[in-house]
Amino acid sequence: MNLDDDYANAAYIKNAASFPQMWADRAAIFREHNYCELGVAYGLGERQTMDLFFPKQAPKGLFVFVHGGYWLKFDRSSWSHLAGAAISRGWAVAIPSYDLAPKARIFEMTLQIAQAVTVAAEKVAGPIALAGHSAGGQLVARMVCPGVLGENVVNRLTQVVPISPVSDLRPLMHTSMNSDLKLDEEECASESPALLLPRDGLPVTVWVGADERPVFLAQSKQLADAWECDCVTAVGKHHFDVLEPLEDPNSVLSRLLLCVQEA
C-alpha cells in the first residue's frame, strides 16, 4: 500500500509550482515595509530561530504562525506576509523555523515549537493566538495537548486554529515520505492530535479548504470530531491558497483568530 497520491497536493493545484516563489517574494516585500526582528533565537540549533513582527503601537497580543511543508521543507522566510492581518489589527507576530526531517523527528519539532511559543510569549504581553498549516497544523494542535506548553502560556491562549492539519500520522507510514520522517506506531500514537485529548477549555477551530485533497478534508473532520470542536470548510480554497485570508484583517479567518467581534 502506497498513499503518496493521497497526500500529493501540488499535483492537483493549477500552477502549483509557482506558489513557493510567490510566497517568498511576498514575504520579502512585507519585511521591507514592516518593523521586524529577524532570526531571533529560541533554541540552540541554526533553524531554531523566529522572525518577530511588530505593529506601530504597543501590541494588543501575540499571533504565532507555524509553517507546513510535510516536516521536510520551508522555513520562516517564506511566510512573513501572513503577519499582515494581525499587524493591521495591532498584534505582534512570531513566525518560527524548526528543524526538519530527516535531521529531526516530529516529536522533536513539537518540543521546538513549544519553546518558540514560550520565548515569543516572554517578549510580547497579552493574549496569544496560534495557527499552523498542514504539518504546522499538526504542530499547533499538539500545543493544545497536556504537558506541552507551560501553564503561564496556556492561560493566555485565546484561539488556536489548525489549518488543513495532518492530525493522524499513521497513514504517512505508508508514503515515500516516511523514509525521511521515520514514523513508527509509537510516534504516531504520541504525535497525532486526533488520537490525543486536548486540554479542557481551550478554544480550537479546525480550518480547511473545500477544494483540498479528500484526505485533508477527512483529517480535518477527524480532528474536529475527536476534539468536539468546530471545523470550518472554506469555499473555493485549496491547500495552497487557504492561507491567503491571513493577509486580510477583515477576513473571517483573521477575525476568528484575533477574536474580533462582529460590528
KOLDO-505142 format. One line per field, with one value per residue: residue in three letters; x, y, z of N, C-alpha, C in turn. Coordinates in pm, 1 decimal. Atoms other than C-alpha are relative to their C-alpha. Layout:
BEGIN
aa (ALA|...)
npx (X|...)
npy (Y|...)
npz (Z|...)
capx (X|...)
capy (Y|...)
capz (Z|...)
cpx (X|...)
cpy (Y|...)
cpz (Z|...)
END
This chain:
BEGIN
aa (MET|ASN|LEU|ASP|ASP|ASP|TYR|ALA|ASN|ALA|ALA|TYR|ILE|LYS|ASN|ALA|ALA|SER|PHE|PRO|GLN|MET|TRP|ALA|ASP|ARG|ALA|ALA|ILE|PHE|ARG|GLU|HIS|ASN|TYR|CYS|GLU|LEU|GLY|VAL|ALA|TYR|GLY|LEU|GLY|GLU|ARG|GLN|THR|MET|ASP|LEU|PHE|PHE|PRO|LYS|GLN|ALA|PRO|LYS|GLY|LEU|PHE|VAL|PHE|VAL|HIS|GLY|GLY|TYR|TRP|LEU|LYS|PHE|ASP|ARG|SER|SER|TRP|SER|HIS|LEU|ALA|GLY|ALA|ALA|ILE|SER|ARG|GLY|TRP|ALA|VAL|ALA|ILE|PRO|SER|TYR|ASP|LEU|ALA|PRO|LYS|ALA|ARG|ILE|PHE|GLU|MET|THR|LEU|GLN|ILE|ALA|GLN|ALA|VAL|THR|VAL|ALA|ALA|GLU|LYS|VAL|ALA|GLY|PRO|ILE|ALA|LEU|ALA|GLY|HIS|SER|ALA|GLY|GLY|GLN|LEU|VAL|ALA|ARG|MET|VAL|CYS|PRO|GLY|VAL|LEU|GLY|GLU|ASN|VAL|VAL|ASN|ARG|LEU|THR|GLN|VAL|VAL|PRO|ILE|SER|PRO|VAL|SER|ASP|LEU|ARG|PRO|LEU|MET|HIS|THR|SER|MET|ASN|SER|ASP|LEU|LYS|LEU|ASP|GLU|GLU|GLU|CYS|ALA|SER|GLU|SER|PRO|ALA|LEU|LEU|LEU|PRO|ARG|ASP|GLY|LEU|PRO|VAL|THR|VAL|TRP|VAL|GLY|ALA|ASP|GLU|ARG|PRO|VAL|PHE|LEU|ALA|GLN|SER|LYS|GLN|LEU|ALA|ASP|ALA|TRP|GLU|CYS|ASP|CYS|VAL|THR|ALA|VAL|GLY|LYS|HIS|HIS|PHE|ASP|VAL|LEU|GLU|PRO|LEU|GLU|ASP|PRO|ASN|SER|VAL|LEU|SER|ARG|LEU|LEU|LEU|CYS|VAL|GLN|GLU|ALA)
npx (84.8|-72.8|98.6|-63.0|90.0|98.5|-59.1|-66.1|79.7|-40.0|45.5|141.4|20.1|-44.1|-119.1|-52.4|-143.7|-26.4|35.2|-111.8|-68.9|93.3|-2.3|-128.5|-3.5|91.6|-58.1|-111.9|56.4|61.2|-106.3|-55.9|91.8|51.3|-104.1|-18.0|-125.5|-17.6|-94.2|-5.5|-22.2|79.7|-70.0|-142.5|-24.4|-1.4|137.2|84.1|9.4|130.6|12.5|102.3|54.0|66.2|77.9|-60.1|32.9|-21.1|81.7|117.4|-19.6|-98.4|44.3|-110.1|33.5|-93.6|11.1|5.2|-103.5|-17.2|-112.6|-116.5|-49.8|37.3|-45.5|73.7|-16.0|100.8|135.4|10.7|119.8|116.9|14.5|65.5|126.1|-23.4|-66.4|101.3|88.5|-74.3|-64.2|-133.2|4.3|-121.5|-0.7|-123.0|-49.0|-27.0|-78.0|79.8|-41.7|-23.6|-82.4|80.5|126.4|112.5|14.0|-96.1|57.0|100.1|-69.0|-56.6|106.8|40.4|-101.0|15.6|117.7|-32.4|-92.4|74.6|92.3|-77.1|-34.1|121.9|104.0|137.1|54.5|-79.0|72.4|-88.2|49.0|-102.0|54.8|-41.7|-85.8|7.8|126.5|-24.8|-83.8|80.7|95.6|-72.4|-16.5|122.3|4.0|-63.3|-141.5|-83.4|-26.7|14.5|126.8|-3.9|32.2|132.9|102.9|13.9|50.1|137.0|50.0|-95.4|60.3|-73.5|49.2|-30.0|-98.7|-19.4|30.1|-25.1|-124.8|-17.1|-6.7|-127.0|-94.2|16.9|-40.7|-145.1|-54.8|-41.5|-142.9|-61.6|71.2|-31.8|109.3|37.3|128.1|-11.1|-0.9|132.1|92.2|-32.0|-4.3|120.5|98.3|131.0|-3.7|-26.3|102.9|-47.0|25.2|137.2|31.7|-73.7|78.8|-63.6|80.9|-70.7|30.7|-48.0|57.0|98.3|-55.4|-120.9|4.4|94.3|-61.7|-10.3|134.9|25.4|-84.7|52.3|122.3|-37.5|-45.0|113.8|87.7|-66.8|-11.5|132.0|-14.5|49.7|-83.2|46.4|-43.1|-6.7|46.5|-85.5|-140.8|-75.7|-99.4|-99.7|54.9|80.3|-67.6|5.5|76.7|-82.6|-49.4|113.3|47.9|145.2|44.3|61.6|-106.7|-76.5|86.0|9.5|-126.6|-28.5|117.1|64.8|144.3|74.2|45.7)
npy (-120.3|-126.0|-107.6|-124.4|-84.6|-59.3|-116.9|-81.2|-120.9|-78.6|64.5|-28.3|-144.8|-68.4|-85.9|24.2|-24.8|-143.2|-49.1|-25.5|-124.3|-108.6|-18.6|-58.9|-138.5|-80.7|-8.3|-93.9|-134.8|-32.4|-32.6|-130.4|-109.0|14.0|12.6|139.5|50.8|123.5|99.4|0.0|137.5|55.0|121.7|2.6|40.8|-103.4|-24.6|-32.0|-145.3|-50.0|-140.4|-69.9|-117.8|-83.4|-115.0|-128.8|-27.3|114.3|111.8|44.7|140.3|72.6|104.6|87.3|83.3|110.3|39.0|140.5|53.3|142.1|14.2|28.4|-115.5|-137.6|-60.9|-120.7|-110.5|2.4|-19.3|-128.6|-72.7|49.4|-83.9|-123.6|-29.0|-20.9|-128.9|-103.7|-1.2|-43.5|112.0|45.5|131.6|81.3|106.7|76.0|119.2|112.1|104.2|82.5|138.1|109.5|-39.2|3.4|74.7|-88.9|-31.0|-105.5|-124.7|-41.5|-65.2|-125.4|-99.1|-39.0|-94.1|-123.5|-69.7|-45.2|-113.8|-112.2|-46.7|-78.8|-127.2|-74.8|20.6|4.5|127.0|71.8|79.6|90.8|66.3|70.9|52.6|132.7|51.8|-100.0|20.9|108.1|-51.9|-92.0|80.3|62.4|-98.5|-0.8|122.6|-14.0|26.3|-57.7|-138.6|-31.4|-60.1|-144.4|-23.8|56.6|-87.7|-117.8|38.4|-42.8|70.7|89.6|40.8|87.8|-19.0|118.7|74.4|145.4|25.2|142.4|26.9|141.4|27.0|-44.4|111.8|69.6|-90.5|-4.7|-99.8|59.1|29.4|-111.1|-27.7|110.9|21.1|135.1|2.4|-70.0|-144.6|-37.1|-4.5|-111.4|-128.5|-21.3|-69.3|64.6|115.8|-53.3|-87.3|-136.1|-55.2|-47.8|-141.5|-81.9|-19.7|54.6|10.7|58.0|-73.8|75.6|-44.0|91.4|61.3|75.3|143.8|63.3|42.4|-113.8|-20.2|106.7|-19.6|-115.2|44.3|95.0|-75.7|-72.5|97.3|53.0|-105.8|-61.7|-142.4|-39.3|16.8|-91.1|34.9|-125.1|21.2|-46.2|-3.1|124.9|13.1|-106.8|-134.5|-4.7|-88.8|-140.3|-87.0|-52.1|-130.8|-92.6|-19.7|11.0|134.6|77.5|72.1|-92.3|-46.9|111.7|14.7|-115.9|-20.2|-125.5|17.3|-57.5|-136.8)
npz (0.0|6.5|-4.1|46.2|77.2|-90.8|-64.7|102.7|21.4|117.1|123.1|21.2|-8.8|120.9|-16.1|-134.5|-7.8|-14.6|-133.3|-92.3|31.2|-30.3|-145.0|-38.4|47.0|-81.6|-133.6|3.2|11.4|-128.7|-95.8|35.0|-31.7|-136.2|-101.4|-38.0|-53.8|74.3|-50.7|-146.0|-44.8|-109.6|-38.1|33.0|137.6|103.2|44.2|-115.5|0.2|44.1|35.9|-76.2|66.5|-99.6|46.9|-36.1|-138.9|-89.2|48.9|-73.9|-30.0|80.7|91.9|43.6|115.7|21.8|141.5|37.8|88.7|-33.1|-92.1|85.3|74.0|-33.1|-124.8|-37.3|94.9|106.7|-51.6|-69.8|41.9|-72.4|-120.0|40.3|-67.7|-142.7|-16.0|24.3|-115.8|-117.3|-68.5|40.0|65.1|1.1|100.0|-24.0|69.8|-89.7|66.5|89.6|23.6|-95.3|-114.1|-122.1|-2.8|-22.2|-142.2|-30.4|53.3|-97.9|-110.7|48.0|15.6|-134.8|-48.8|76.2|-52.7|-134.9|8.6|56.8|-102.6|-95.7|62.2|32.2|-99.7|47.6|49.4|100.1|99.0|72.6|120.8|75.9|124.7|43.8|-106.9|-106.2|-68.7|-96.9|-108.6|-78.9|-76.1|-111.5|-106.7|-78.9|-78.6|-130.7|-17.8|106.1|-36.9|-140.7|-39.3|20.7|141.2|26.1|-55.2|86.1|131.1|25.7|117.6|66.0|126.6|91.1|136.3|81.9|-77.6|4.0|-140.3|-26.2|72.0|34.7|143.9|59.1|-1.3|128.0|108.4|19.2|-93.2|-126.9|1.7|-73.5|-124.9|-91.4|-92.7|-39.9|-70.2|-128.3|21.1|51.1|-113.4|-89.2|69.5|80.3|-84.1|3.2|-89.1|-133.2|-53.5|-23.9|-132.2|-14.6|0.4|95.9|122.6|120.2|120.6|114.0|122.9|115.4|126.5|58.5|120.5|-33.9|22.4|-92.6|-125.3|-91.6|-51.5|-96.3|-117.4|-73.9|-67.4|-105.7|-116.6|-57.0|-65.6|-118.8|-100.5|-14.4|27.8|131.5|118.8|103.6|134.8|74.4|137.1|108.3|-37.7|2.5|-106.2|5.7|-18.5|-121.5|-94.0|41.2|-90.7|-108.9|40.9|3.1|-137.7|-6.7|36.5|-107.5|-69.6|-83.8|-109.0|-93.6|-71.0|-85.7|-87.5|34.8|-2.9|111.0|-26.1)
capx (0.0|137.6|-58.1|167.0|-104.5|-348.0|-108.0|12.1|-124.7|75.9|-33.5|-393.1|-343.4|-321.6|18.2|129.3|497.7|463.4|341.6|670.3|841.9|530.9|526.0|896.3|856.3|556.0|729.1|1040.4|834.1|643.9|967.9|1087.9|781.7|722.1|919.0|1066.0|1336.7|1476.6|1643.5|1559.2|1693.2|1459.6|1694.4|2049.3|2009.6|2065.1|1698.9|1568.4|1504.0|1198.5|1105.7|910.2|688.0|550.1|273.1|348.8|180.5|215.8|95.2|-253.3|-131.4|76.8|-5.1|223.8|213.0|377.7|451.9|393.1|587.2|538.2|806.0|1054.9|1087.8|1041.1|1143.6|1027.8|1139.5|854.1|563.0|623.5|329.0|90.9|154.6|-36.4|-380.9|-251.4|-18.0|-304.1|-511.4|-233.5|-93.2|270.3|351.3|609.8|695.6|944.4|1157.6|1225.3|1449.5|1324.1|1332.1|1543.4|1756.8|1474.3|1183.7|835.2|830.7|1141.9|971.0|682.6|926.2|1091.1|762.9|661.4|989.7|936.4|587.8|721.2|1006.9|779.3|530.5|805.8|868.6|507.2|240.1|-130.6|-345.5|-192.1|-340.4|-185.3|-227.9|-35.7|-77.4|-63.6|235.6|228.6|-136.4|-27.6|237.0|-4.3|-264.0|-0.5|41.1|-315.1|-241.2|-144.7|220.7|343.9|313.6|354.4|53.8|168.2|138.9|-169.4|-362.4|-306.7|-433.3|-744.5|-770.8|-595.2|-658.4|-501.3|-534.1|-555.5|-385.9|-235.4|-399.1|-346.3|9.9|-46.5|-123.5|208.3|389.6|261.2|410.2|756.4|799.1|845.5|1197.1|1280.6|1009.4|1088.6|747.2|660.4|349.7|476.0|548.4|221.7|37.0|219.6|218.0|-119.7|-352.6|-661.9|-550.6|-492.9|-711.8|-685.0|-664.6|-1005.4|-1148.3|-911.0|-1079.9|-990.4|-1131.3|-1014.8|-998.9|-970.2|-1023.6|-1324.9|-1114.1|-840.4|-749.3|-1006.6|-756.3|-713.8|-1088.5|-1105.7|-812.6|-963.2|-1300.2|-1131.9|-962.9|-1277.2|-1482.3|-1223.1|-1194.1|-1560.8|-1470.3|-1583.6|-1449.8|-1481.8|-1464.8|-1352.7|-1538.7|-1320.8|-989.5|-727.7|-427.5|-207.5|-441.3|-626.8|-370.3|-438.9|-705.6|-427.6|-321.7|-666.1|-759.1|-1128.1|-1134.8|-1340.8|-1026.2|-834.4|-1127.7|-1167.7|-800.1|-781.4|-1118.5|-1262.3|-1631.6|-1880.3|-1964.3)
capy (0.0|339.1|654.7|908.1|1028.4|1089.1|1344.0|1493.6|1848.1|2011.7|1758.1|1875.1|2253.5|2466.9|2640.7|2480.7|2520.2|2899.7|2922.5|2879.4|3163.5|3380.6|3320.4|3404.3|3723.0|3846.3|3766.7|3963.4|4266.7|4250.6|4250.0|4558.4|4758.3|4647.1|4662.1|4321.4|4145.7|3864.9|3545.6|3572.7|3259.8|3046.1|2743.8|2636.2|2499.2|2700.2|2663.1|2727.0|3091.4|3305.1|3633.5|3880.4|4148.3|4442.8|4697.1|5066.3|5082.5|4858.3|4510.4|4400.0|4041.3|3776.6|3566.9|3270.6|3107.1|2767.6|2680.4|2349.7|2151.3|1793.4|1848.9|1829.8|2179.3|2557.0|2793.5|3120.3|3335.2|3233.4|3335.8|3690.1|3828.3|3612.1|3850.7|4116.1|4086.2|4058.7|4356.7|4561.9|4469.6|4576.1|4233.7|4123.5|3811.4|3534.7|3302.4|3030.3|2791.8|2449.1|2153.0|1935.6|1564.1|1361.2|1562.8|1581.0|1357.1|1503.6|1472.4|1691.3|1950.3|1957.1|2044.7|2312.0|2484.1|2476.5|2650.1|2903.6|2989.6|3018.8|3252.9|3466.3|3486.3|3619.8|3901.3|4004.1|4051.0|3987.3|3717.4|3455.3|3312.2|3014.6|2890.1|2640.7|2499.4|2132.6|1989.7|2316.8|2243.7|1918.9|2104.2|2377.0|2118.8|1946.1|2272.8|2225.0|1882.3|1843.9|1861.8|2062.0|2428.3|2573.2|2699.0|3060.6|3034.2|2812.4|3056.9|3327.0|3126.8|3282.4|3094.6|2800.3|2724.0|2417.5|2488.0|2180.0|1977.7|1632.1|1519.3|1142.6|1049.7|677.6|687.4|864.1|544.5|418.8|704.0|750.6|1049.0|808.8|728.1|1070.5|1108.9|768.8|745.2|432.5|325.5|467.6|813.8|820.2|747.1|1021.3|1290.8|1250.2|1515.1|1322.4|1032.3|1258.0|1465.9|1845.9|2045.4|2142.5|2479.9|2591.1|2742.8|2540.4|2572.8|2349.0|2521.5|2352.7|2443.4|2295.6|2217.6|2028.7|1666.6|1432.9|1314.6|1667.4|1712.2|1378.9|1454.9|1791.0|1636.9|1359.5|1613.6|1823.2|1512.9|1380.6|1714.8|1811.3|2148.6|2343.8|2265.8|2544.0|2448.8|2749.1|2757.7|2779.8|2731.6|2463.1|2358.9|2647.7|2947.1|2856.2|3074.2|3394.8|3522.7|3566.6|3871.7|4033.0|4190.1|4168.3|3801.5|3556.0|3357.1|3658.6|3785.3|3440.0|3415.9|3762.5|3736.1|4034.8|4066.6|4132.4|4502.4)
capz (0.0|-102.5|-19.2|-192.4|-427.9|-142.9|6.2|-322.8|-311.7|-589.6|-850.0|-809.8|-790.7|-1103.8|-1137.8|-812.7|-898.1|-892.2|-533.7|-338.9|-525.3|-494.3|-118.0|-87.5|-291.6|-96.4|229.8|129.9|29.2|358.3|557.6|370.4|472.0|830.8|1153.2|1230.0|1426.3|1214.6|1326.1|1696.2|1866.4|2075.2|2093.5|2014.9|1662.8|1345.3|1246.4|1597.5|1519.9|1454.3|1295.6|1506.3|1354.7|1546.6|1491.6|1529.4|1868.6|2173.6|2071.6|2172.9|2181.5|2005.5|1698.8|1623.7|1279.7|1219.4|856.0|681.6|421.5|545.4|813.0|522.5|373.6|403.4|678.9|836.8|542.9|310.3|532.3|658.1|458.8|660.8|950.3|756.2|913.0|1269.0|1229.5|1087.1|1391.1|1627.7|1719.2|1717.9|1514.5|1556.3|1268.2|1367.7|1168.8|1315.7|1240.8|956.8|881.6|849.0|1092.3|1343.4|1435.2|1462.0|1840.6|1848.9|1629.3|1878.6|2156.6|1942.7|1855.8|2222.0|2304.6|2025.5|2153.7|2507.4|2413.0|2195.3|2481.4|2707.5|2461.5|2397.0|2661.9|2627.1|2465.3|2235.1|1914.7|1736.1|1380.1|1171.8|823.6|719.4|910.5|1102.9|1180.0|1344.7|1547.0|1656.4|1757.4|1969.7|2163.6|2289.6|2439.4|2805.8|2902.4|2602.5|2699.4|3046.0|3238.9|3207.6|2827.1|2815.8|3032.0|2769.5|2470.0|2320.4|1989.3|1822.4|1454.0|1290.8|916.0|690.5|964.1|932.3|1252.8|1224.1|1129.6|1085.4|710.5|647.6|739.9|402.3|195.6|49.6|284.1|569.8|451.0|596.7|860.8|1015.2|1175.0|1369.9|1558.4|1887.4|1749.3|1555.5|1879.5|2070.8|1799.5|1626.4|1772.5|1663.0|1883.3|2185.3|2412.9|2421.7|2739.5|2872.9|2790.0|2515.1|2207.3|1896.5|1545.0|1260.2|920.8|578.8|213.6|38.6|-270.4|-86.4|-139.2|20.1|278.4|417.6|443.3|622.6|852.5|946.4|1023.9|1221.1|1448.0|1490.2|1572.9|1818.5|1994.7|1960.2|1811.6|1506.2|1159.1|902.0|534.0|329.6|-2.5|-314.4|-131.8|-195.9|11.9|-104.3|-115.0|205.6|387.0|196.4|439.9|698.9|496.9|518.9|855.0|764.5|659.7|859.7|943.3|1072.5|1273.8|1428.5|1518.8|1669.0|1844.4|1658.2|1729.5|1451.6|1422.5)
cpx (87.5|-102.1|55.8|-98.6|-103.9|50.1|73.2|-85.9|31.8|-53.6|-144.1|-33.3|57.3|115.2|64.0|147.2|33.2|-20.0|120.2|75.1|-89.0|-1.9|128.3|6.7|-89.4|52.9|112.9|-49.1|-61.0|106.9|58.6|-85.8|-58.6|113.9|8.9|137.7|18.2|100.5|17.4|10.0|-98.6|61.2|142.7|28.4|-8.6|-140.4|-94.0|-0.6|-137.7|12.4|-116.1|-39.2|-84.0|-83.5|65.6|-24.9|33.2|-91.7|-118.2|16.2|99.4|-69.4|122.7|-50.1|110.5|-20.2|-6.8|113.3|31.7|121.1|133.1|59.9|-62.2|62.2|-77.5|-2.2|-108.4|-138.2|-23.3|-129.8|-125.4|-16.5|-87.5|-125.6|23.0|68.0|-99.7|-94.8|73.9|65.4|144.0|-11.8|136.6|-15.6|130.5|34.8|15.9|78.3|-93.1|50.6|91.1|86.3|-76.4|-121.3|-113.0|-17.1|98.8|-48.2|-107.5|65.0|57.9|-107.6|-51.9|98.2|-11.9|-118.0|30.5|90.1|-71.2|-94.9|70.8|29.8|-121.5|-107.5|-136.0|-43.0|87.8|-93.6|101.0|-69.1|117.4|-64.6|58.0|84.2|2.1|-131.1|10.4|77.4|-77.7|-103.2|67.1|19.7|-118.8|-7.9|73.9|149.4|91.0|40.2|-18.1|-130.4|-2.3|-31.8|-141.0|-109.7|-21.3|-56.8|-146.5|-60.5|112.6|-68.3|97.5|-63.1|43.8|97.9|11.0|-15.0|19.3|119.3|10.6|2.2|133.4|107.5|-3.8|24.3|151.3|65.4|55.9|145.1|77.6|-68.1|28.2|-107.9|-17.3|-129.2|5.3|-4.8|-133.2|-100.8|24.3|-10.4|-120.1|-105.3|-135.8|-7.1|22.9|-118.2|57.2|-20.2|-141.4|-6.6|74.0|-80.1|76.2|-101.9|87.0|-47.8|57.6|-66.9|-94.0|54.7|129.7|-16.4|-92.3|62.4|12.5|-136.4|-31.3|80.4|-49.9|-125.8|31.8|43.7|-117.7|-94.5|62.5|2.3|-132.1|8.8|-51.5|101.9|-60.7|58.3|-9.7|-31.0|101.8|147.9|62.5|113.7|101.6|-60.1|-90.7|60.1|-19.4|-83.7|80.6|63.3|-107.1|-57.1|-150.7|-52.4|-60.4|107.0|77.1|-82.0|-19.5|126.5|21.9|-118.8|-65.0|-149.8|-64.2|-48.6|-152.3)
cpy (124.3|112.5|132.3|91.8|67.5|131.8|91.4|121.7|68.1|-58.4|35.3|148.7|65.3|94.7|-16.6|37.5|146.8|49.8|23.7|130.0|121.1|28.2|70.9|147.0|89.0|16.4|102.7|144.3|43.7|39.4|138.7|115.7|-8.0|-19.1|-145.6|-22.3|-139.4|-92.2|0.2|-144.8|-38.1|-130.9|7.3|-31.7|114.9|35.7|33.3|151.1|40.4|145.4|58.6|127.5|78.2|109.4|129.4|35.1|-122.0|-114.6|-31.4|-144.2|-60.0|-105.1|-77.9|-85.5|-102.3|-54.0|-151.1|-38.0|-145.1|-26.4|-20.0|123.9|129.7|44.7|129.7|105.9|7.0|46.3|135.1|72.8|-46.0|69.0|121.3|34.3|31.1|134.2|113.9|14.3|34.5|-109.8|-17.5|-141.5|-66.9|-110.7|-77.8|-97.4|-110.1|-103.6|-91.2|-143.8|-3.3|36.8|-15.0|-89.7|96.9|33.1|107.3|135.3|53.9|75.8|134.4|107.2|44.6|100.4|133.5|81.4|58.4|122.8|122.4|59.4|82.6|140.4|89.1|-34.1|-15.8|-136.1|-59.1|-79.7|-82.8|-50.9|-68.0|-67.4|-136.8|-66.9|96.7|-7.0|-111.1|53.8|95.3|-76.1|-68.2|97.1|-0.3|-121.7|18.9|-29.4|58.0|142.7|19.1|71.7|149.9|37.3|-47.5|95.4|125.8|-32.8|40.2|-66.2|-81.7|-54.3|-87.8|10.1|-119.1|-92.8|-146.9|-45.4|-145.1|-40.5|-142.3|-26.5|38.2|-108.1|-76.4|93.4|-3.7|102.5|-64.7|-46.5|109.6|26.0|-104.9|-20.5|-147.9|8.3|81.0|151.1|47.6|12.2|122.8|136.1|26.9|68.3|-69.3|-122.3|41.2|83.3|140.3|39.2|57.0|151.9|86.5|11.5|-45.6|-2.0|-56.5|70.9|-77.1|53.5|-102.8|-75.0|-76.0|-147.9|-64.5|-37.1|115.5|39.1|-103.3|18.7|116.6|-38.2|-96.3|73.7|71.4|-94.1|-49.9|103.0|72.3|151.5|28.8|-31.3|86.5|-43.8|124.2|-25.1|56.5|2.3|-139.3|7.5|114.9|138.1|11.4|95.8|147.6|89.2|53.3|134.2|107.8|17.2|-15.2|-137.6|-70.7|-72.5|92.4|50.3|-109.1|-9.8|110.0|39.3|135.5|-24.5|64.1|139.0|3.3)
cpz (0.0|-13.4|-50.1|-70.7|89.0|58.1|-98.3|-32.0|-132.8|-130.1|-34.7|13.6|-124.9|32.0|137.4|12.5|22.1|142.8|91.2|-28.9|28.9|149.7|43.1|-39.9|85.7|141.7|4.9|-7.7|132.9|101.5|-27.1|51.7|140.5|98.1|45.0|60.6|-58.0|68.5|150.5|48.8|110.3|50.9|-49.7|-145.7|-98.3|-46.7|115.7|22.2|-49.2|-40.0|78.1|-73.1|99.9|-65.6|47.3|146.2|85.6|-40.9|90.3|45.8|-96.8|-85.5|-44.8|-115.4|-23.1|-141.2|-17.8|-93.2|30.4|88.3|-73.9|-65.1|51.2|132.5|19.5|-109.3|-106.9|43.5|66.3|-31.2|72.8|135.6|-27.8|77.6|146.7|26.4|-18.4|117.8|129.1|80.9|-47.9|-55.1|9.3|-102.3|15.3|-112.6|103.7|-78.5|-79.2|-3.8|-123.6|120.6|130.3|-18.4|33.0|148.1|42.9|-51.8|93.6|114.1|-43.3|-14.0|136.6|58.4|-72.5|52.3|136.9|-2.4|-57.5|103.2|106.6|-52.5|-26.1|102.7|-67.1|-49.2|-110.2|-89.3|-78.0|-125.6|-67.9|-118.2|-31.4|108.4|116.7|75.4|102.9|119.6|89.5|83.1|118.9|116.8|95.7|92.3|132.6|-4.3|-104.4|33.5|150.0|29.2|-27.0|-144.3|-30.7|46.1|-83.9|-138.3|-16.0|-123.0|-61.4|-124.7|-79.2|-140.1|-84.8|71.8|-39.3|144.4|41.3|-86.2|-52.3|-150.1|-63.8|6.8|-132.0|-118.0|-11.8|91.5|126.3|-0.3|71.6|134.0|106.9|106.8|31.6|79.9|129.9|-19.3|-56.9|113.6|86.9|-66.7|-89.8|85.8|4.6|89.6|144.7|46.7|18.1|145.9|3.5|-14.8|-99.1|-130.2|-123.7|-113.0|-111.0|-126.9|-118.0|-126.0|-59.0|-120.0|26.5|-36.0|103.3|134.0|98.4|55.4|107.8|128.1|85.3|76.5|113.9|126.0|65.8|73.4|130.7|112.9|25.4|-13.6|-140.8|-109.1|-110.0|-134.2|-87.7|-147.7|-99.5|30.7|-8.7|102.8|1.4|23.5|122.6|102.7|-30.2|91.0|118.2|-34.4|11.3|140.6|14.7|-40.1|120.4|81.5|93.2|117.2|105.0|84.6|103.5|86.7|-23.8|-8.0|-122.5|38.3|6.9)
END
